[in-house]
Amino acid sequence: MISHHFAEGLRNVPGVQLLAVGSRSSVKAEEFARQFSVLRAYGSFEELVRDKDVDVIYIATPSQFHKEHCLLCLEAGKAVLCEKPFTHDAGQAEEVISLARKKELFCMEAMWMRFLPIMGKLQKLLADNTIGDVRMVMADLGFASSCGLKGTQDYDRGKGALLDLGVYPLSLVFFLLGKPVQVLSQVSINAVGVDEQLAAIMRYPGGELGIISASKLASLSGEGLIVGTRGQIRIHAPLYRPHKLTISLSPNLGDSSKPPSSWLMRIRRNSILRAMYFRFEDIFGLVLGKRDQKIVVEPFEGNGYNYEIGEVVRCLREGHCESQVMSLDETLNIMKTLDVIRHQWR
Ligand SMILES: NC(=O)c1ccc[n+]([C@@H]2O[C@H](COP(=O)([O-])OP(=O)(O)OC[C@H]3O[C@@H](n4cnc5c(N)ncnc54)[C@H](OP(=O)(O)O)[C@@H]3O)[C@@H](O)[C@H]2O)c1
């Protein structure tokens, strides 16, 4: 499914050709090649990596095979773009990264969310101190899965809530806050040992918190919320492909540096009004004209996959072995954090 989306996205990237496809079956490879006008179809990954004209290989196999397939490509001298989660654990990620660095080949985790235009806008807003100092980042992703998680093979294939979905909110927290100093997590594991839903809290040196949740049992908001000392930025769903932000600069009821308006004085003194204010903050803010809201929309071209592909092309043309937007150190630290979270469930 994902390789189909990717092939669609690639059509929107100038100067790139989908030259060859590899599958375990030549019938499937040929079918894919017909569908996306691919010139060469190979019935094994070994044949694909031997194609001298191929510059970079996109890996969209189940995550339990990412390490094996990354190593196969890198050993053959091919640059790699590998789907999330990059590997099954940090040890595997280290193996892949060290081979890529040893061979001086480009390698990147395909965390497509990071390359969408709205993320650049978001970084600029934060750099401009729009919401003050960031204190908390919250994000979630969850879908009520109709087929359910059947067995340990789902876990092995990376279909548990953490590796399949939790990696997006976690990657967002890393994008905004970096590597945490402490992680605490809780999980619901089903009868056959697969993580169905989880929550994790990350703490940072300055006291900032990153709070993530992921679920295969319930539809979550699929949004992100960045809370700063002067306001908030909401990243609208879907978190994996955002294009809209709402910036809210709200009056601080506890801010004693400014003389409060009579309305705010009344709200502050009356516990019922105060409770209602926090419950219906948006409406109060609009009525009192105190809430400064701005919506930022950054539409994207194509289906969104084209931006991560564009980054790969740029890096290859400029001779970079890594992307600064999704660096290998960051990928490794994300994998280590995923390991820490899973370790707490044992
Ligand atoms: N970017 C995103 O938004 C996004 C969303 C969901 C998933 N993903 C990631 O994308 C990757 C692919 O996801 P998917 O749902 O498309 O995976 P999938 O359908 O389970 O597998 C993709 C393909 O991998 C090939 N494959 C190679 N070795 C295999 C093996 N031993 N067993 C089974 N299949 C094997 C199969 O192709 P052949 O039969 O042709 O060999 C299969 O069709 C995963 O890493 C997933 O985490 C990304």
Ligand as a Chemical Component Dictionary entry (heavy atoms), coordinates in Angstrom:
data_LIG
# 
_chem_comp.id                   LIG 
_chem_comp.type                 NON-POLYMER 
_chem_comp.pdbx_formal_charge   0 
_chem_comp.three_letter_code    LIG 
# 
loop_
_chem_comp_atom.comp_id 
_chem_comp_atom.atom_id 
_chem_comp_atom.alt_atom_id 
_chem_comp_atom.type_symbol 
_chem_comp_atom.charge 
_chem_comp_atom.model_Cartn_x 
_chem_comp_atom.model_Cartn_y 
_chem_comp_atom.model_Cartn_z 
_chem_comp_atom.pdbx_ordinal 
LIG N1  N1  N 0  4.586 6.599   5.392  1  
LIG C1  C1  C 0  3.462 6.207   5.913  2  
LIG O1  O1  O 0  2.523 6.960   6.087  3  
LIG C2  C2  C 0  3.305 4.786   6.316  4  
LIG C3  C3  C 0  2.034 4.326   6.658  5  
LIG C4  C4  C 0  1.908 2.996   6.996  6  
LIG C5  C5  C 0  3.018 2.163   6.983  7  
LIG N2  N2  N 1  4.243 2.665   6.680  8  
LIG C6  C6  C 0  5.436 1.807   6.661  9  
LIG O2  O2  O 0  5.627 1.346   5.317  10 
LIG C7  C7  C 0  6.143 0.029   5.327  11 
LIG C8  C8  C 0  5.249 -0.836  4.492  12 
LIG O3  O3  O 0  3.959 -0.841  5.030  13 
LIG P1  P1  P 0  2.820 -1.705  4.344  14 
LIG O4  O4  O 0  1.620 -1.612  5.199  15 
LIG O5  O5  O -1 2.729 -1.329  2.907  16 
LIG O6  O6  O 0  3.482 -3.146  4.510  17 
LIG P2  P2  P 0  3.013 -4.567  3.987  18 
LIG O7  O7  O 0  1.874 -4.409  3.049  19 
LIG O8  O8  O 0  2.879 -5.461  5.150  20 
LIG O9  O9  O 0  4.320 -5.054  3.192  21 
LIG C9  C9  C 0  4.790 -4.336  2.091  22 
LIG C10 C10 C 0  5.457 -5.290  1.121  23 
LIG O10 O10 O 0  6.678 -5.773  1.660  24 
LIG C11 C11 C 0  7.068 -6.879  0.861  25 
LIG N3  N3  N 0  7.760 -7.881  1.657  26 
LIG C12 C12 C 0  9.088 -8.143  1.584  27 
LIG N4  N4  N 0  9.443 -9.104  2.391  28 
LIG C13 C13 C 0  8.338 -9.494  3.025  29 
LIG C14 C14 C 0  8.066 -10.495 3.969  30 
LIG N5  N5  N 0  9.027 -11.319 4.391  31 
LIG N6  N6  N 0  6.812 -10.639 4.390  32 
LIG C15 C15 C 0  5.839 -9.844  3.931  33 
LIG N7  N7  N 0  6.028 -8.859  3.011  34 
LIG C16 C16 C 0  7.272 -8.714  2.562  35 
LIG C17 C17 C 0  5.778 -7.410  0.227  36 
LIG O11 O11 O 0  5.870 -7.176  -1.156 37 
LIG P3  P3  P 0  6.071 -8.389  -2.172 38 
LIG O12 O12 O 0  5.069 -9.418  -1.816 39 
LIG O13 O13 O 0  5.840 -7.733  -3.474 40 
LIG O14 O14 O 0  7.488 -8.864  -1.983 41 
LIG C18 C18 C 0  4.691 -6.533  0.809  42 
LIG O15 O15 O 0  3.651 -6.259  -0.085 43 
LIG C19 C19 C 0  6.256 -0.378  6.794  44 
LIG O16 O16 O 0  7.544 -0.140  7.223  45 
LIG C20 C20 C 0  5.298 0.559   7.497  46 
LIG O17 O17 O 0  5.684 0.827   8.839  47 
LIG C21 C21 C 0  4.399 3.954   6.322  48 
# 
loop_
_chem_comp_bond.comp_id 
_chem_comp_bond.atom_id_1 
_chem_comp_bond.atom_id_2 
_chem_comp_bond.value_order 
_chem_comp_bond.pdbx_ordinal 
LIG N1  C1  SING 1  
LIG C1  O1  DOUB 2  
LIG C1  C2  SING 3  
LIG C2  C3  SING 4  
LIG C2  C21 DOUB 5  
LIG C3  C4  DOUB 6  
LIG C4  C5  SING 7  
LIG C5  N2  DOUB 8  
LIG N2  C6  SING 9  
LIG N2  C21 SING 10 
LIG C6  O2  SING 11 
LIG C6  C20 SING 12 
LIG O2  C7  SING 13 
LIG C7  C8  SING 14 
LIG C7  C19 SING 15 
LIG C8  O3  SING 16 
LIG O3  P1  SING 17 
LIG P1  O4  DOUB 18 
LIG P1  O5  SING 19 
LIG P1  O6  SING 20 
LIG O6  P2  SING 21 
LIG P2  O7  DOUB 22 
LIG P2  O8  SING 23 
LIG P2  O9  SING 24 
LIG O9  C9  SING 25 
LIG C9  C10 SING 26 
LIG C10 O10 SING 27 
LIG C10 C18 SING 28 
LIG O10 C11 SING 29 
LIG C11 N3  SING 30 
LIG C11 C17 SING 31 
LIG N3  C12 SING 32 
LIG N3  C16 SING 33 
LIG C12 N4  DOUB 34 
LIG N4  C13 SING 35 
LIG C13 C14 SING 36 
LIG C13 C16 DOUB 37 
LIG C14 N5  SING 38 
LIG C14 N6  DOUB 39 
LIG N6  C15 SING 40 
LIG C15 N7  DOUB 41 
LIG N7  C16 SING 42 
LIG C17 O11 SING 43 
LIG C17 C18 SING 44 
LIG O11 P3  SING 45 
LIG P3  O12 DOUB 46 
LIG P3  O13 SING 47 
LIG P3  O14 SING 48 
LIG C18 O15 SING 49 
LIG C19 O16 SING 50 
LIG C19 C20 SING 51 
LIG C20 O17 SING 52 
# 
